[in-house]
Amino acid sequence: MHAAYIRALGPADSIEIGDIPTPVPGPTDVLVEVELVAANPVDALVRSGLYPTRISFPFVVGRDLVGTVASAGVATGFAVGDRVWCNSLGLDGRQGSFAQFAVVPAERCYRLATGVNPAVAVAVAHPAATAYLGWFVHARLRAGETVYIGGAAGNVGNAATAMARRAGAHVVVSARTEDHERCRVAGADVVLDYRDPRLREQLQAAAPTGVHVFWDTSGHHDFDLVGQVIAVGGRVLLTAGADRRPRLQVTALYTKDVNLLGFVISRASVSDLAAAAELVNGMLASGSLTARVSQIVPLSATSEVHARLEAHQVVGRVLLRP
């Protein structure tokens, strides 16, 4: 089969495009003929070795896919021809998704709802699951709470906005002015310009009793702002900005019983990912999850796409067609 793979950990230009043996599924696996895959920043972290995980070489890169079941073990519950998606390949010993075929453990394989655009499904598979984990597994968001989402027009931020609105939260977000309408459509109650020098005052006006969950999905962490707007007992989610070294306002945090909650989707349990998939499928079917797909390119562009991810030059979602 045709695949994008590496022979050793290394830079983006170490990715090769060529033919490798088609994988053979086990009794609890499904073999998926891949239609589309999505490129994620974590794919580059795994490929380079910056995110350590078990890998066997040659290693097929990538996490996400949407496709059709080509064969399935009798105990998997899947049948040939089923339309499916996955968002947790390419780590912990599992081969990746950037290939014509991929072996997916049945417990990590989810049915694609009838009528859902496969490009939208694969584009939201990773960011929407991240949003679910942030709100409901780590922050334990409750209806009636106020949340703040920085970078709300981004991949994770937009999904987080839609999910927080669905959960009954008061949703305050920030984004560039040209993206404000996108944020409103996703469900934001209040949309602010993150470049506005009066951001703190506007956020305090929008959340007079404080922000219960503060999540800057862009990774530009401003703990001075957090300390001024967070509610007593508030939670701060940390999921981006690996290269940042923010100043931490310790006094403002511990005197308000604030919890800092860092997480990565790569450590999520199978059961949490399945619960995320159930919500994602429901929201895809209702049209309440959308994606900004900037490009659909052939698999041969994998190395170039990885280089752009590492240079922070990707806006929206880049999909590849094996």
N, C-alpha and C positions, 0 to 999 in steps of 0.2 A: 504494500500500500504506500501511497505518497504521504509524507509526514514532514513536519518541522521539528528537528531534534538536535541535541548536542551530544558530544562524546565526552565532554568534561565541563565542569563549571567554568564560566568565563564571560567575556563581554558579549554584546549583542551580535557582533559579527562572527561569533563562534557558532551561531545557529546554522545548521545545514538543512537544505531541502532535498529530499531524495526518497528512494524506496527502501523500506525496511519490512520485515515480515509482519503480516497481519496478525494481531494478537488473538489468542484462543481464550474464550471465556470459560470460567469454572462453573460449577453447578449453581452457585448463588449470584452469578453475574449475567448481564446482558451485553451483547455485542451491538453497538450502535453505529449505523452508517451516518456519518456526520454531515450535516447540511451547512451549519454556520457555527463559528466560534467567536468569542469576544476577547479582546486583549485587556488585561488588567495590570496595574502597576506591580501587584504581588507576583505576577508571572516573571517579571524581570528580576525581582528580589530572589526568587527561587533559582532562576537560571544563573545568576551571578554568584550565588552562595551567601548573599547577605541575609537571607532567611534560611537557616539550616534545617534540612529535612532529609529523610532517607530517600536516596535516589539510586536507581540502577541504570547503567548506560548500555546502549544509546537511550537517552531520555527524551521522550516527546514532551514539549513544553505546553503550557496552557491549562486552565481550570474548567472553563465553561464550554458548553455545547448545546445545540439543539439538533435533533436528527430523528431517525427512524430505526426501530429495533430490527436488526438483521437476523439475530438468533437469541434465544433465551433459555436458561435452565428451567426445568419443569416446575421447580419450587419458587420461581421468582415472582410469579403473578403477571408477567408480561408475555406478550405474544408478538410474533413477527408482524411487522407493519404498524405497531403502536408508535405514535409520535411522542417523543420524550425530550426531557432536558436534564442537565446536571450542572452543578456549580462547585464541585469539590474534587476534581481530578488534579493530577500533577503535583502531589506532595504525599509525604508519609508512605512512600513505597508504591503509590499508584502512578501509572503512566498518565501523560497529559492528554489533552483533547485536540491538539492541532494536527489532525491526521484524517485520512479518509474513513477510518474505523477506530473506535475506542471501546475498551472494556470498561463497563460501569458496574460497580457493585449494586445489586438490586435495591439495597436500602438507601442508596444515594441517587437513585434514578426516579424522576417524577414525570407523570403524564402531562402532556401539553393540552391545555383545554381547547376544545373545538372552537375554531374560528379565530384563535389568537394568532397574530402575526408573529412568525418565528423570529424575525429580526428583533422585534420588541422584546420577546421573551428572553432571548439570549443576552440582549443588552442590559436588562434589568436583573438578571439572575444573581449576579454577585452583589451589586449595590443594594438591591432591595432586601436580600437576605441579611446583609450587614445592618441595614436599618432596623429590621425585625430584632436582631440580636441586641442592638444597642438599646432600643426602647423597652423590650419586654423580658429579656433575659438578664441584662446587666443593670439598667436603670430602674426597671420595674415600674414603668410609667403607669399612672392612674388617671382615669377620667377626671377632668376639672383642673388638672395641673397645668402650669404654664411652662412651655419649652421655648428655648431659643436655639435656632439653627443657623450657624454661619456657613457661607458657601451653599446656600439653599438651591441655587440653580444647577449645581453640579450633580454628578451621577448619584452619589449617596444622599446628598442633601435634598434632592427632589423627591426621592423615594421616602426619605425620613419625614418630609413635610406631609406627604399623602398619608402615611401610616399614622402619624401623630394626630392628624385631623380625624381620621377614621376612629382612633382610640378615644376621642372626646377631649383632647387637650386644647388649650388656648395656644395657638401656634404663632410665634413671632420669629421672623427670619430676616436675614440680610443677604443682599446680593447686589450686583451692578444694576444701575437703573434700567439698562436695556433688557435685563432679565426679570424685572419685577412682575410683568404680566404672567410669565411662566410660573413664577412662584405662587401667584394668586390662583391660577388654574389648578395647581397641585393641592391647594387647600389652606394656604397661609392666611391668617387673620390680619396680621400686620406685616408689612414689608418695608424694610429700612435699607438705606444705602450704606454699605459697610465703610465707604470712604468719607462719609459725612463726619466732620469734627464734633458734631453734637450727638454722635451715636449713643453714648452713655445716657445722656439726658432723655433721648427718645426711647431708649430701651426701658429706662426706669418709669417713664410715663405709660408705656405699653404693659408693663408688669409692675404695678405699684406695690404689690406685696412680695415681689422678688421672683426670680426665675427658679423653678424647681429642678429642671434639667437643662444644662448648658452644653451644647454640642457644636463645636466648630469643625465641621466636616472638611474644611479647606486646609486645616493644619496650621493656620496662623493663630497660635494660642496667645491670647492677651489676658494674663491672670490678674492684671490691674483691673480690667473691666469685669472679670469674673467676680473678684472680691467686692466690687461695688454693687453688682446687680443680683447676685445669687441669694436665694432664700435660705433661711435657717433649715438645716437638714437637706440642702440641695445636693445634687449630683452633677459631676462634670465628666462627660465621656471623652476619652482620648483614643482616636483611631487613625490619625494622620499626622504628618509633620515629623517624620523620623529624623530629619536633618535640623530640626529647630532646637534652640536652647533658651526657652523662655525664662524670664524671672518669675519665681514663684512667690506669691504674696502669702506667706505661711500664716501670719496672724489673722488675716481676713478669712482664711479658710477654716482653721481649726476652731476659731471662736464661734463659727456658725455651724459647726458639726458637718462640714462639707466632705463628701466622699469623692475621690478621684478614681475613676473606673476606666482602666485601659483594657482593650481586648482586640483580638484579630479573629476574623472569620475562620482562619485556618485551624484554630483550636476548638471550634464549635463541635459539640457532640452530634452524632447522627440524629438523635431524637430532636434536638433543637433545630437542626437544618431541615428536618422533615416538617416540623411545625411551621418554620418560616416558609417552606415551599407551599404548604396548604394555604397560608394567607396570600402569598404572592400569586398563586393560581387563581384564587378568588378575585383578587384585585385586577389581574390581567383580564379575566373574563368580563368584568364589569367596566373595563376601560379606565379604571382609576389609577393605573400605573402607566406612565409613558416614558419614552426614551428619546434622547437627542442623538441619533446615529449620524456621525459626521462622514463616515466612509464605509464602504464595503469593498475590500480589496482581495486579491488572490493570496493563497498561502505563501507564495513566493516572496511576499512583502513582509514576512514575519520579522526578519532582522531589522529592517527599517522601522517598523512599528515599535519594536522594543527600544530602539535608540531614541525615538521620539518620546516614548513614555518616560525614559530616564531623564530626558532633557526638559520634561514638563511642557511639551509642545503638542499634547493631545487635548483637544476640547471636544466634549461629548464622548461618544463611544465609537471605537474602530472595530468593525467586524471583519472576519476573514472567511473565505469560502474554500474549503479543502477540495 
